[in-house]
């Protein structure tokens, strides 16, 4: 007598295991109601600095650490360098240029870069600083108010408009202060916007797909969605 095989039940969605609830307004909302901002920070070639410059950088870094009133996360990420855009610009220049000699030199250079990339992976390091905001760290309010605000939103989706606005403002102030402190060490920084944050976390959680499956621009996706909605309404 043949036995009927039981159908395997699908496993839980990957999103269940992620702390991220939503990415919007240039910040990351976690499921516990706290928010994060991410800064992309430049680097310094410390070894090429003079002894006095190195000492000044170390002192500035110590001052930076001692001035922190909340935890920050420093992330160093190694990625394979994507030169597709660079190669596309070279092809465009090769197509536009009228001088035959220069055109041949650009073609040779493109072939050299392509061969160099094929021989070995060219990596680049990116430096990020992650800034949190948790209502419990807001010392301007009393303890019980801070505690109730941190526990009341069990998920980011339950945040009221007032709560979200306050988190955006508080995190924005922290970003401005931290950028000034980084600038004192000779480091420039830029806050990642919503599109950049989505791409960052997509690449982190999908390292094997980032080269083959590119993300669309969220503004383009939103425009297409709105066009579709307008068509339906008509």
C-alpha positions in Angstrom: 0.0 0.0 0.0 1.5 3.3 -1.1 1.9 5.8 1.6 1.3 9.5 0.9 4.3 11.7 1.6 3.6 14.6 3.8 4.3 18.0 2.2 7.2 19.8 3.8 6.1 23.0 5.5 7.9 26.1 4.3 10.3 27.6 6.9 9.8 31.0 8.4 10.7 34.0 6.3 14.2 35.5 6.7 12.7 38.8 7.8 11.7 37.1 11.0 15.3 36.8 12.1 16.3 40.4 11.2 16.2 43.2 13.7 15.4 45.7 11.0 11.7 46.6 10.8 11.9 49.4 8.2 14.3 51.7 6.4 12.9 55.2 5.8 13.7 58.9 6.3 17.4 58.2 6.0 17.4 56.0 9.1 17.0 52.4 10.1 14.0 51.5 12.4 14.5 48.4 14.5 11.8 46.2 15.8 12.4 47.4 19.4 11.5 51.0 18.4 15.1 52.3 18.4 16.6 53.9 15.3 20.0 54.0 13.6 21.9 56.4 11.3 24.9 55.3 9.3 27.8 57.5 8.3 30.3 56.7 5.5 33.7 57.9 6.7 36.9 58.6 4.8 40.2 57.1 5.8 43.7 58.4 6.7 47.0 56.9 5.6 48.4 57.0 9.1 51.8 55.5 8.1 52.5 58.4 5.8 52.0 61.0 8.5 54.9 62.6 10.4 55.4 61.8 14.1 53.8 65.0 15.2 50.8 64.5 12.9 50.3 60.9 14.2 50.4 62.1 17.8 47.8 64.8 17.0 45.5 62.2 15.3 45.9 59.9 18.3 45.0 62.7 20.8 42.0 63.7 18.7 40.8 60.1 18.6 41.1 59.8 22.4 39.2 63.0 22.8 36.5 61.7 20.4 36.1 58.5 22.4 36.0 60.2 25.8 33.3 62.7 24.5 30.9 59.9 23.5 27.8 59.8 25.7 26.3 56.8 23.9 27.7 53.7 22.1 28.7 53.8 18.5 29.6 51.0 16.1 32.6 51.3 13.8 32.4 48.9 10.8 35.1 48.2 8.3 33.8 46.4 5.2 35.9 44.9 2.4 34.2 44.7 -1.0 35.2 43.7 -4.4 35.6 46.9 -6.4 33.0 47.4 -9.0 34.5 49.2 -12.0 31.6 48.8 -14.4 30.8 52.5 -14.3 34.4 53.5 -14.8 34.7 51.1 -17.8 31.5 52.5 -19.2 32.9 56.1 -19.1 36.1 54.9 -20.8 34.0 53.3 -23.6 32.1 56.5 -24.0 35.3 58.6 -24.2 36.7 56.1 -26.8 33.5 56.5 -28.8 33.5 60.3 -28.8 37.2 61.1 -29.2 38.3 61.9 -32.8 42.0 61.5 -32.4 42.9 58.0 -33.7 46.0 57.7 -31.5 44.2 58.7 -28.3 41.4 56.3 -29.2 43.8 53.4 -29.5 45.5 54.3 -26.2 42.1 54.3 -24.4 41.3 50.9 -26.0 44.7 49.5 -24.8 44.1 50.9 -21.3 40.7 49.4 -21.1 42.1 46.0 -22.1 44.8 46.4 -19.5 42.3 47.1 -16.7 40.1 44.3 -17.8 43.0 41.8 -17.7 44.2 43.2 -14.3 40.7 42.6 -12.8 40.5 39.1 -14.2 43.9 38.1 -12.8 43.0 39.1 -9.2 40.1 40.6 -7.3 40.6 44.3 -6.5 39.2 45.0 -3.1 38.3 48.3 -1.5 37.7 49.0 2.2 34.7 51.1 3.3 34.4 52.6 6.8 31.1 53.2 8.5 30.0 54.6 11.9 26.6 53.5 13.1 24.8 55.9 15.5 21.9 54.7 17.7 19.1 56.6 19.4 17.3 54.9 22.2 14.7 56.8 24.3 16.4 55.4 27.4 19.5 57.4 26.6 17.6 60.7 26.6 18.6 62.2 29.9 16.4 65.3 29.5 13.4 63.1 30.5 12.9 61.4 33.8 13.6 57.7 34.1 10.0 56.4 34.0 9.1 58.5 30.9 12.1 57.1 29.1 11.3 53.6 30.2 7.7 53.7 29.1 8.6 55.2 25.7 11.2 52.4 25.1 8.9 49.6 26.1 5.6 50.9 24.7 6.4 50.4 21.0 6.9 46.7 20.7 7.6 47.2 17.0 8.6 50.1 14.9 5.2 49.9 13.1 3.5 51.0 16.4 5.5 54.2 16.7 3.3 57.2 16.7 4.1 60.1 14.4 5.3 62.2 17.4 7.6 59.4 18.6 9.1 58.9 15.1 9.6 62.7 14.6 11.4 62.9 18.0 13.7 60.0 17.1 14.5 61.6 13.7 15.3 65.0 15.3 17.4 63.5 18.2 19.4 61.3 15.8 19.9 64.2 13.4 21.5 66.2 16.2 23.8 63.3 17.1 24.9 63.0 13.5 25.8 66.7 13.3 27.9 66.5 16.5 29.6 63.3 15.5 30.5 64.7 12.0 32.1 67.7 13.7 34.2 65.4 15.9 35.3 63.3 12.9 36.2 66.5 11.0 38.5 67.5 13.9 40.5 64.3 13.1 40.7 65.2 9.4 38.0 62.7 8.5 35.1 63.7 6.2 31.8 61.9 6.4 28.5 61.6 4.7 25.2 60.3 6.1 23.7 57.5 4.0 20.3 58.3 2.6 17.4 55.8 2.4 18.5 54.4 -1.0 22.1 54.0 0.2 21.0 52.3 3.4 18.9 49.8 1.5 21.8 49.0 -0.8 24.2 48.6 2.2 22.0 46.1 4.1 21.1 44.3 0.9 24.8 43.8 0.1 25.5 42.7 3.6 22.8 40.1 3.7 23.1 39.0 0.1 26.9 39.1 -0.7 26.5 36.4 -3.5 23.7 38.4 -5.3 25.0 41.9 -5.2 26.9 41.6 -8.5 24.2 39.7 -10.4 21.0 41.2 -9.0 21.1 45.0 -8.7 18.6 47.0 -6.8 16.4 49.5 -8.5 16.3 53.1 -7.4 13.5 53.4 -4.8 12.4 56.8 -6.3 12.0 55.0 -9.7 10.0 52.2 -8.0 7.8 54.7 -6.2 7.2 56.6 -9.5 6.2 53.4 -11.3 3.9 52.4 -8.4 2.2 55.8 -8.4 1.8 55.7 -12.2 0.2 52.3 -11.8 -2.2 53.6 -9.1 -3.2 56.5 -11.3 -4.0 54.2 -14.2 -6.2 52.0 -12.0 -8.1 55.0 -10.7 -8.8 56.2 -14.2 
